[in-house]
């Protein structure tokens, strides 16, 4: 992967990175997931999820990066009386 491709990849949000990795691995064939995982530093499950989203064309809405409830939970604020 060239420096410009890596720079481009790092500018994408999580959803876009997942879809890009899924497309790239599908184009590479049999060992594509492993190769893309090593190149981009993504977990193979993330890449396979991107492949599934591309195949089904049923991904998250345009402006959503994660499913509802995904991501880090909010910190609870403790109040003392």
C-alpha positions in Angstrom: 0.0 0.0 0.0 1.4 3.4 -1.0 1.8 6.3 1.4 -1.0 8.2 -0.4 -3.4 5.3 0.0 -2.6 5.0 3.7 -3.1 8.8 4.1 -6.4 8.6 2.3 -7.5 5.6 4.5 -6.7 7.5 7.7 -8.9 10.4 6.6 -12.0 8.2 6.5 -14.4 7.6 9.4 -15.0 4.1 10.8 -17.8 3.2 8.5 -15.9 4.3 5.4 -12.8 2.5 6.5 -14.8 -0.7 7.0 -16.4 -0.4 3.6 -13.0 0.4 1.9 -11.3 -2.5 3.6 -14.1 -4.9 2.6 -13.9 -3.8 -1.0 -10.1 -4.0 -1.2 -10.1 -7.5 0.4 -12.8 -8.7 -2.0 -10.8 -7.5 -5.0 -7.7 -9.4 -3.7 -9.3 -12.8 -3.6 -8.7 -15.8 -1.3 -6.2 -14.3 1.2 -7.6 -10.7 0.8 -8.9 -10.4 4.4 -5.6 -11.4 6.0 -3.5 -9.2 3.6 -5.7 -6.1 4.2 -5.8 -6.8 7.9 -2.0 -6.6 8.0 -1.7 -3.6 5.7 -4.4 -1.5 7.4 -4.2 -2.7 11.0 -7.9 -3.7 11.1 -9.3 -6.8 12.8 -10.4 -9.5 10.2 -13.9 -9.4 11.6 -14.2 -5.7 10.8 -13.1 -6.4 7.3 -15.6 -9.2 6.9 -18.4 -7.0 8.2 -17.5 -4.4 5.6 -17.7 -7.2 2.9 -21.1 -8.2 4.2 -22.4 -4.6 4.2 -21.2 -4.2 0.6 -22.8 -7.5 -0.5 -26.1 -6.8 1.1 -26.0 -3.1 0.3 -27.9 -2.7 3.5 -25.5 -0.7 5.6 -26.2 1.9 8.2 -27.9 5.2 7.2 -25.6 7.7 5.5 -24.9 9.8 8.5 -24.5 6.9 11.0 -21.1 5.5 11.7 -22.2 2.9 14.3 -25.4 1.1 15.1 -27.6 2.6 17.8 -26.1 1.9 21.2 -22.6 1.3 19.7 -19.5 2.9 21.0 -18.3 3.9 24.5 -20.9 4.4 27.1 -21.3 7.8 28.8 -19.6 8.3 32.1 -21.9 8.5 35.1 -21.7 11.7 37.1 -21.7 11.1 40.8 -23.2 13.9 42.8 -22.6 14.2 46.6 -25.0 16.0 48.8 
